[in-house]
Amino acid sequence: MTKSFNVPRGTSDILPDAIPLWEALESNARKICKSYGYREIRTPVYEDINLFKRSLGQTSDVVNKQLLELASSKEDEGLALRPEGTAAVVRSYLENSFDGRESLSKFFYLGPMFRGERPQKGRLRQFHQIGVEAIGPNSTSPFLDAEMMALAMHLLKELGVKGAQLKINTLGSKEDKANISAWLREEFTKHKSDLCEDCQARFERNVFRVLDCKKEQCKKLVKELIFKGGTVSLPLSNDSAQYFSKVLHCLESIGVNFVISHDLVRGLDYYTHTVFEITAEGLGSQDAVGAGGRYNGLVHELGGNEKIDYGAIGFALGMERILLASGQNEPVASGINVFVIAMKEEYQPQAFLLLQQLRKADISANMSFVSGSMKSQMGKANKANARFALILGEDEIKNQTVALKDMLASSQEVVAQANIVEAIKNRLK
Ligand code: HAM
């Protein structure tokens, strides 16, 4: 027997019945992002692998374990499918000299991302994100941090996500991060061997990750050594602490609810200052429906002008998780305006002509190219969820008319073929 093929592990087909859900998600997302002044950007699905390595950090799980490399030919060497959108947006921002044109660039994107993860509910190898990024010298304002989180929460609400909870923390400036890293290493040093294998490996380059490790042994140590059983925050400079409190104040001023979560550190290296994550109900263990934060240092890291003091902040929402959390998994019945029925094979040319006239007039229409009994043709019209059936029988062909059957009202009338477009348009109003 010939081998059949299956969709690759961790990916899925989005079948026609589910497309209306995705279309609604995408068009709502576009509308809301635009209403906050963000403009859509589309970057390639693959990039130079070093763009991801440099942006996300060599110690991040995404770079370490999950990059899907393209290596089918010499030309593809050094390319990888994008695991996220931020790095590519910054690359494009610099390559297209947005920094020379405007002091704040606001982008959003929708599209597939790829990570070589172990698949489980809500965790896929190809998934889709709605991402938003604001980059430029004028981006270091606590209002912008608040705008980002407000936009993320607004999107989730409009997209029907239930029980969304915003968790927020600050990692401080680049200097704070270095100081906190040194402090964490000192605190953990005597207990290094009690940490899980991953955390021991991350100890030197990204000790922050120990704070959000999900393994019991690490969680216990973090609680005892760092948070001393309570919720002590990480040591920060005055400037960073003040910036964070302004962000919180801005959020409160526009009524965005949040909880401060001192152990929230995020898995990607590029973050500084504000970091946030949004969880939702109904997602099981993969309960983050979105996440983001500031990444002020990344623009310089990717070659930005040393004389410009860039700032940047953004977030991404997982679209599959949005659909899961909003309970919108049931396919929505889509329909068509008209189903054209030729009662005999020889009437098909005339039916085909009318079919095309309808489509050109912006009336959605379909027909079966296999002739069959009236019963089977009506069955097809019903299955297509047609609003009208347009029937061509012997009399209609002779008189240049059609029988127009209203599938909702179950009524039928005769209409001249010459007037059919107008007649249907009037009835669809
Ligand atoms: P992230 O936390 O890696 O951040 O991903 C953001 C969201 O994408 C997650 O909260 C989740 O909803 C979804 N997601 C991630 N991985 C998977 C997966 N394997 N399967 C299904 N959904 C997934 C970023 O990607 C950053 N680029 C966000 C950002 C933008 N930070 C600043 N700007």
Residues whose N, C-alpha, C, O or C-beta is under 5 A from the ligand:
A	BS01	HAM	E84 G85 T86 R115 E117 G122 R123 L124 F127 V132 A288 V289 G290 A291 G292 G293 I313 G314 F315 A316 L317 G318 R321
